[in-house]
Amino acid sequence: MLLHILKFKKLINIIASSSSSSTIGIAIWESEKLIFYTPNFSLFTKIYNINFEDFKNVSIEKLKMYKNKYPALKNIFDNLTTGYHDENLSFEIEIPIGNDYFLLKFYRIILNKKKYSIVFLVNISENIQKYSESLLEPFFKIPSNIFKDVLNRNPSSELAKKLYHFLSNLKIIDSLALGTKQKDGSIKIHYANIDGEELIDFVIPPLKKSVISYIIDFKTKEYIKDSEKFELPPGYKKIQVGEKVTNSIYGVPLMFDNKVFGAVLFEKRGVDQFTVKDMYVFDILANILSINFKFKETIENLHIEKEINYKNSLIDPLTKAYNRNFLKHFLEKTIEHAKRTNQKNTLVFVDLDNFKEINDKYGHHFGDEVLKRFVKIAKQTLRKMDVIVRYGGDEFLIILPKSDIKNSKNAIRRLKKALLKANPSIEFSYGLINLDPEKNLEENFKAVDKKMYEMKKETRKEIDYEDASS
């Protein structure tokens, strides 16, 4: 049977089984970095004495080295190193390890100029013995681009819609519904197509328990041969959509790492319309959906983490003002915009007075609180569009977009007044200029720095004069 299967031009994208002894593993790399894998992927490597850590960051040099370290996988590494720089690399290999046979399917996609490498690893030993050629045939047509939807951050409804049309075109199903359980106990139906009527992002309240709720709550597969005769447990009720007809329904829980988080219903008009082959296909597709949901969650978390890291790279951790990384980028854009529109923008250099003496007298913790209080009051006093940047130590830059010298001086006076009311009061010296779009950033910085030190110099003169008078 094994040799017979190898004659096919295209092997299955994914083969799995509801049997506990048959496993499916998926791992995905972005460039050389492993960004997602199913738990049983690392379990497989452990069982067969493969160090999973070796594959979390994989370069071409490491792949060449692994040929000797893992001789059973030499053919895989040969394919990977030969086509390492190919954008459309794709291959499949059967690996005999001990008494088991594994099917490894590799393909690569380029999306948003990033290279993704995807590996499917399946124990096919039992499948080879159990299932005939006709049973495997539907897998040849499973869309291989389902991961692209996830990487493009398309809504889950898009994936479910594609799955519905795939199965509907094969005349396997008439209807499909896919939902996940929310924190409040409600069921979010990401996509349903009931006899041609579409529902997208439809929410079933917690108390209105449906067939999907039943599959999720009881963590069980259920083949309902006759929807009219099947009795749900008390508190559960089939939700009627469209005309009332007798359906065959196969419900499969969506699971990841032994935790049920949703369910998918496959439906066909008539009594007992699904074969063992159909239900086997549904089990595999439910597995794919489960993995996609969790992969989507991983991708979303990566994006959130990236946004947080990016934001943190622009924010001063102590005062929560912007930092120099942000300053250069923002001022360059502001200057370019001013060149095109002749818009007036003001740049203010602020230096807190006597800050060293405050630190020496009260300690650095108190000094930090003064810096934080300055930024907090400045944000409350100035406009939302105004930008406050911690330049270094007790020095700050304030950019006042769409503001001339006169208006900006008034704004700074208001800020001084507000800071004098603080406890303790905060005083500062400042320089203020129109941001000159004909000068580069360094020249503008020098100009406003000079203005600030002129004010400090004048302030010192006044203090010296007062001392002499006394």
N, C-alpha and C positions, 0 to 999 in steps of 0.2 A: 504493500500500500504506500509506503514511504517513497519508493522509487517512482510510483505512478503519480504521486502528487508533485514530485519534482519536475515532471514533464510540462506542467502548466507554465504558460508564458508569464502570468502574474500570480504570485502567491497571495494569500490573504493579507490584508492590512493588519488585522488583529484576529488572533484565534484565542478563545478562552472557553472555559467551561464552568458550569455551576458547581462542578465537583471540587471539593476542597483540595484535591491533589493536583489540580490543573491550575496554573497560575499565569497571570498576565502582569508584566512590568513595563513601565514607560519611564523614560528619562529624557530630559530636554536640556540642551546647552545653548546659551546665547554666546556666540563666538566660541571662546574656550572655557567659559564658566558654566558649571551646572546650576540651573535655576529652578529645576523642578524634577521630582522623581516620586514614584509611588513607593510606599513603605516596603512592599515585597521585593523591589528591585535591590535594595541593600541587603535584604534577607537572602536573596539568591546568591549574591557575591560572598556572603559569609559562609553559606553552606558549602560552596565550592572553593573555599580558601583563596578568594580574591579580595584584595584590600580595596574596599569601596572608596577610601580617601584618595586613592590614586586617580580617580576619575572625576573629582570635583573641579579640577582645573587642568585641562588637557591641552598640551602643546604638541606640535609635530615631533619635537625632540623626545617627549615622553612616550608618544605612540611607538616610535622606533625602538625605544628601550624596552617597552612592554612586550615586544615580540618574543624576546628571550625570557622575560619574567613569567609570561603566561602563554606557553606554547600551544595550549588548546585553542586559544583565540587568535593565533597567528594570521589566519585568513582574513579575519576582521581588520586587524591592524594593517595588513597589506593593502586592503581596499581603501582604508582611511588615509593612509600616507600617500598612496598613489594619486588619489583624487582630493587631497587635502584642500586645495585652493579652488576646486570646482564649485560653481554656484548651484549646480543641479545634481549633485551626487546622490545616487540611490542604488541600493543593493540589498539582497537578502541572502542569508546563509543559515544552514542547519548546522548546529554544533552538537556533536556527541560528547556528553560528559558523564562518565560512569555508565549507568544503565539507562540514562535519560537522553532524550533528544530535545533540543531547543531550537526554535525558529527565531532568528534575529532579523528584523526588518529595519533598515536605516534609510532615512531620506532627509534631505536638506532643503530649506527654503530661505529665500532672501526676502525680508519684509522690512520696509522703512529703512533700507540700506544696512540692516543688521542680518547676520547669518545665524540661523537656527538649525541645530542638528537634533533630530528626533530618532530615538531608538525604541522599538517595540520588542520585548523579549517574552516568549511564550513557551511554556513546557507543552510540547505537542505529542508526547509519548502516548497518552491515553486517547487523544483526539485521532491520531493516526489509526488506532485500532477500532475506535467506536464509530467514526463518522465516514460516510461515503462521499464520493466526489460530488454528488448532487447537493449534499448538505453544505459543503464548503462554497458552492457557487455564488450565493448571495454576497459573500464577503468581497468578491472581486469588484463589486460595484459600490462599496461603501466610499463616500466622498473623502478623499485624502486631504481636502483643504479645510476640514473642520477646525483645525488648530489655527488657521489664519484668522478666522473670526475672533478667536480668543485673543490672539496677538494684536489684532486691530481694535480690541476692546469693544467689539460689537455686542449688542445686547444678547442675552441668552435666548430670547425669542427667535433671533435669526437662526441660530443653530437648530432649535427645535423645528422651525418651519422647514428648513432644508431636509431634516430627517423625515418629516411628515411627507413631503413631496417625493422623496426617494422611495419610501415604502409604498406610498399610494400609487406611484407610477408602476411599481412592480405588482400591483393588485394584491398586496399582502394585507393592507389595512384600508379601512374607510375613514377612521377617525383616530385622533391622537390627542392626549392631554399630558402636559408636563408641569409639575408644581413642586415648590419647595416650602418647607415649614419655616415661618418667621418667628422671631423671638416672642411675640405676643400670642403665639399659638395659631394665628391665621395661616392660611395656605395661599401663597402667591402663585397663580397660574401664569407662568411665563408665556406659554403659548398653548393654545388648544385649537384644533380644527375638527369640529363636529359636523360631519356631513356637509362640508363646504363652508360652514359658518366659523369665522375666526374670532378668537378671544386672545387678546394680548395684555399681559400684566394685569390680569383680573384677580381681585382678592376675595377669597372666601373667608368670612368671619370665623373666629375661633369656635363659636357655639354651633355653627352650621357644618357639621362634620359630613364629609363626602366619601366616595370610594377611595380617592387619593389619601384622605386623612386616615382611613382604615388601613391602607397598605403601609403608610408611614408609622402609625401608632403601634401596629402589631408586628412591624418589621418582617413582613412575610410576602412572598410571591403568592399571587392568587389567580388561578384560571377560572373565570366565571363563564361557564359554557352557555348559560341562558340568563341574560340580565333581568328578565321578568320573573324568573323563578328563584333567583339567588336572594337569600335573606341576609342583610347586613346585621351586625350586632346592635342592640339597643343604643340609640343616640346617633347612629350613622344612617345616612340616606343618600341614595343616588340623585344627583342634581340633573334635572332634565333640561337639555339644550336641544332645540330643534324638535322635529316630530318624534313622537313616541314609537320606537321600533325595538324589536328584540335584537340584542347585540351579543356577540362573544367578546369578552373583555379579558385581557391578560395584563395584570398589574405587577410592576416590578419596583421594589424600593431602590432609591439611589443611595449608594453607600460609599463611604471612603474611610479606610482604617477602622472598619467594623462599626461605624457610626452612620445611622440612617438620617439623611437630611432632606429627602424628597422622594418623589415617586413619578413614574411615567405609566400611562395607561394606553395600551394598544387595543383598538376596537375594530370589529368587522361585523357587518350586518348578517344576521342569521344565527342559528344555534350550532355550537361546537365547530366553529369555522377554522380554528387554528390547529396545525399539526405540531408534532414534536419539533420538527425542523423550524417552523415559524417561531416557536417559543425559545428555541436555542438561539436563533438570530436576535430575538428581543432581549434575551439575557446579555448578549454581547453588546448590543447597542446601549442598553442601560448602563453597562460597565463603562462604555465610551463616554456617555453623558456624565456619569459620576466623575470621571477623571477630568473631563472638560470643565465641569463646574469648579472643581478644586483647583485646576490649573488657572482658570479665570480668576479665582480668588487670590491665588499666588501672584499673578500678574498685577492685579489691582493693588495688592499690598506692596509690591515692588514699586509701582508708580507712586503710591502714597509716600513710601519711604524715600523715594528719589526726590519728591517735592519737598518733603520735610528737610532732607539733607541740603537741598538747594537753598531753601529758605534760611536754614541755620548758617549756611556759608555766607549769607548776606547780612546777618544780624549779629550785633555785638551781644555776647551772652550775658554780660552784666547788666547793661542799661536797657537793652532791647531797642536801642537806636540802630540805624543801619551802620554798616562798617565800610572800610575802604574798598572792599571788593565791589560793593554796590555803588559807591560814589563814582568811580571811574566810568562804569557802564552808564549810569543815569546821566551824568554830566555830558558825556559824549552825545547821547541822544538829544538832550536838551539844547546843546549848542547847534547840532545839525538842524533841529526844528526851528531854532531862532534864525538861522541863516535863511531859511525858506520863507519865514513869516514875519521877520522883523519884530518878533515878540520880545518884550522886556522881561528879563529874569534877574533876580538879585541873589548874590552870593554873600553870606555872612560868616565871618570867622569869629568864634566865641572862645574866650579863655576865662575860666573861672578864677576869680580873684582869691589870693591867699590860700590856695588849695593845699600847698605843701605844708603850710603852718597848721591847717586843719588836720591833716594826716599825722603830723608830728605831735600835736596836742591831744587829739582824741583817738588816734589809731586808724588803721587802714579800713577796718570794718565800717567805722563811722563815715570815712571818706567815700567808701563805696555807696553808702546810703545817700550821701549828698549828690553823687553823680546820677543815681537812679531817680532821685527826686527832681533834679533839674530836667531830665528827659520827660518824666511824667507830666510836669507842669508845662513844659514847652509844647507837648502834644495837645494838652488841654487848651492852651492859649492860642496857638497858631491854627491855621486852616488845615483841613484834612489833606489837602494837596501839597502842603509844605513838607519838606523832607529834612529830617534831623539825622546827622551822621556823626558818630564818635570818631574823631580823627586820630586821637591818641591821648592817653592820660586824661587830663582835664580839658582837652581842646575838642571843640565841636564845630562842624560846618552845618549851616542851615541854608537850604536852597528854597527861595520863595518864587515859584513860577508865576508868570503873568503879573508881576508886581514891579513898579518902578522904585526909585530911591526914596521918594517921599513916603509912599505907602509902606514901604518896608521899614523905614525908620519908625513910623508909628507903631508897626507890629512889634518891633524890638522893644520900644518903650513900654508897650503893654506887658510884654514878657518880663521886663525888668521889674515893673510894678508888682506883677503876680509873684515873682520870686522873693521880693522883699517881704511879702506877707507870709512866706513859708516859715516853718519853725524847725531848725534855725533858718534865718534869711540867707539867701544866696545872691551874691553879686558877681558880675562879670564885666570884662572889657570886650569890645568887639570891633571889628572892621567890616565895612559894608561897601560893596561895589555893584555896579551893573555887570552882569556876566557878559563878557565881550566875545561874541561869536567869531571875531576875526583873530583872536588869540587862542593858543592851545591851552590845555588844562594847566600845565605847569606855570604858564605866564599869568593866568587868572588866579592861581593859588598864591603866587608871589605878591600880586597886587593887593589881594584882600588881607594877606598876612601882614603886609606893610602897614595897611590902614589900622589893623588891630594893635600893632605895636606902637603906632603913633598915639592911639588913645591911651594905652598903658603909660606911655611916657608923660603925657599930659596929666594923667591922674597922679603919677608920682610927684610931678612938679607941684600940684595942688597940695599934696600931703606935706611935702617939704616946706612949702610956704606957710601952711598952717602951723607946723612945728616951730618954724622960725618966729612967727608972730606971737606964739605963746611964750 
